[in-house]
């Protein structure tokens, strides 16, 4: 059993973790939407997001979900670094694939 299980975290840590979980879940939904868009585009012959972008979003979503899940079981700075890793990956994904 992990030492963090059953231990109470501060309100700030729980809030950061909750928002990171929401970001990870949102990225998973976005990756699923990308898959659906690519399948639809392939079936209708219109340009879609592209296979590289779809696979990239799937990988990013998986990494974010794993980091978020593991951060809940890691005490101290390691778990906090995992939470911030979720934030950084989300920001980088949105910046490089959606805003730039």
N, C-alpha and C positions, 0 to 999 in steps of 0.2 A: 504494500500500500504506500502511496506517495505521502511524504510528510506534509504536503499542503492540504491533503484531503482532511476535512474536519476542522481545519484551522480557519479562523475568521480573518478575512482581509479587510483593509480599510475601505471606507466608502468610496474614496477616490479610485482605488484599485478596482473595485467592483464596477464602478461607472466606466472606467477606461476599458475594462474587459467586456462589459456589455455592449459598448459602442463598437468595439473591435469585432465582436460576434455578429453584430448587425451588418457591419461592412463585409465580413466574410460570407454571410448568408446572401447579402445583396449581390456580391460578385458571383456566387454560385447561380443565382437566378439570371444574372446577366449572361453568364456563360451558356446556360440552357437556352436563353433567347437567341444567342448567336448561333447555336447549333440548329435551332428551328429555322432561323433566317437563311442559313446556308443550305439546308435541305430544301426549303421552299424555292430558293433561287436556282438551285440545281434542277428542280422539277419543272420550273417554268421557263428556264433559259435566260433569266435576267441576271445582271451582275449581283453577286452576293458579297458578304464580308471577306471571303477568302479562307482557305483551309488553314493557312498559317495563323491568321488572327483568331480563328475559332479554337485551334489547338492551344494557342497561347493563353486565351481566356480560360480554357479548361484547366490548364496547368496552374495558372495563377490562382484560380478559385480553389483548387485542391490544396495548394501550399498554404493559402490563407486559412482554410478550414482546419488543417492540421496544426498550424501554428496557434490558432485560437484555442483549439482543444487542448493542446499540450500546455499552453500558458496557464490554464486553470489548475494544472497539476504540478507546476514548478514553483517553488517558493522563491521569494526574494527577487534579486535583480535579473536572474535568468528568465523568469516568467514575465517580468515587466518588459524585458528586451523583446520577448516574443510578441507581446501585445503591440509594442511600437513597431515591430516588424510588419504586423498586419496593416498598420496605418501607412507605413512607407510603401509597401507593395501596392496597396489600393491607390495611393496618390500617384505612384509611378505608372501604374496601368492606365489610369484615367488620363494622365498627362500624355503619355506616348501614343496611346491608341485612340484617344477620343478628342483631345484638345489641341494637339500640336499638328 
